[in-house]
C-alpha cells in the first residue's frame, strides 16, 4: 500500500550550533517492514527520528509519509500515523494515572470518551498492563513504564511505530517481554538501538548510520554479520552471531 | 537530599488524595471551585477585630476533611509550611497598635487580636485551597477554570507549572545525589559550587522540559489540555452548592457565636 510508505529524500539537518547531524540521507520504508537503525553514539539516530516525527524540520530535503510531506501544516495528520516511543519513558508519562496518560493522545484528537476508553483498554491489554491503569506512572517499575509508554502510542492507532532504544535499561526478562511484544505488532516498525541482538531478532532490514550518512542499508542478517562494516561504524557483530565464549565454536545459523 | 525527595513525594501525595472516590471527590469540580471562592471571600470579609465571628467557618474544613476521608496530618503539615510567613506578616501588630484591652487582668495591645485574626484567616484560606486540590486534583480543577472561561493560556500555564515542579525537583535530586556521593566530607553544597550547580539545573531542566514537551506534541498536543471528563451537574452538586452558600450567608449575617452565647446565658438567667 503506497500510502503507508515512509520516504526520506536527500535529507540534511544542521543544528543551530553548526553541527551537521544528518547529511543527505535517502531511503524508503514500505508498509509492514521492520527496520533497525543502528550506529555509534552521536551518529544521528535520534535526530533522524525527530525529523521523521516533524519535531525538527530538515534544513534540506524532505520526509514524506505516504503522499504527504511533513510540514507544520500536516503535523496533526502525520502524528496520527506515526507513533513514537521515547527512550526515557519518564519523558513520555506525565499524567497522574496510567489511564489518563494512555488517553492523552486520543483525547487530543477529540475522540468520543467511549472510544477513548475502548482504545485505552485495548492498548493496555496489548501490552499486558490493564491491571495498572489506575496507578501513578512514576510508581511503576522500569519494565512497566516501558510498556505504559508503548501503550500511550498504541492508543493513537498509528500505522508506523517509531522507537528510540525500546530495550534500554531493562532487565533481561523485561527486555524479552518487550521484544515479544514488538514481534507481535503488525505495524511498520522503525527501531533505533544499540541492542544489536534485539535488532537482529526483530528487524528484517537494517540501516547503518555513520556521521549522519547511511553507511549500509540491507538485510539485517547480512549487515550485522559483516564484521568489517560493523567495526568501521563503531559497532560489533551481535553476541548471538559471535563464537561461543566457552568452547570457541562458531554459531551455525548465520 | 532526602528533603527534596520528601517534598516530591508530598506533591505527588496530593494527587494521590485527589484520586479517592468519596462524596466530595465525586462532586462537580466547578461547584467545589465556586464554594471555595465563596469561602475565601467570606473569610476575608470579616473585619480585623471580629475573630469570634470566624469561628463557625472552621466547620467548613472540618466537614470537608471528614466527608472526603482525608488524613489530617499531611494537610496540617502543609499548613505549617506557610505559617512562618504569616507570623512574619503579623508579628509586629502587637507593637504598633496603640489601643489596648483588658483580658483576665492583663492589659494587652489590640495588635494581638489583629495578629490572631491574620493567623486564623490565613489558616482557613490556605486549608480551604489545599482541600480543594486534594479533593479535586489539578486536572479537573483546570477543567473547572476553563468552564469559568479563564483563558486557555493561563490555565495551561498553571497546569504545566504544576507538572514541571516535579521534573525540576527530580533533576535537582539527581544532581544532589551525584554531588553528595563525591563529597562525603561536607554537608550541602559548597558555596563555590552554587553557580555551576544552579546553572546546570536550569539547563538540564530546559532540556528535560523540552523532551517532555516533544513527547506531548508527538501525541497531538496543540495547547488544549483535555481531561476527557464532561461531568454533568447532579442534584448532589446543586444541594452542596446551595447548602454551603446558605451557611456562608447565615454566618455573614448573624453573629452565631454571640447568638449561642446569649442563648446559654439566657437559659441560665
Interface residues (C-beta under 8 A of the other chain):
Chain A: X50 X53 X55 X76 X79 X80 X83 X84 X86 X88 X90 X91 X92 X94 X95 X96 X97 X100 X103 X104 X105 X107 X108 X109 X110 X113 X116 X134 X136 X138 X152 X153 X156
Chain B: X12 X15 X16 X18 X19 X137 X138 X139 X163 X166 X170 X208 X211 X212 X214 X215 X216 X217 X218 X219 X220 X221 X222 X224 X226 X227 X228 X229 X230
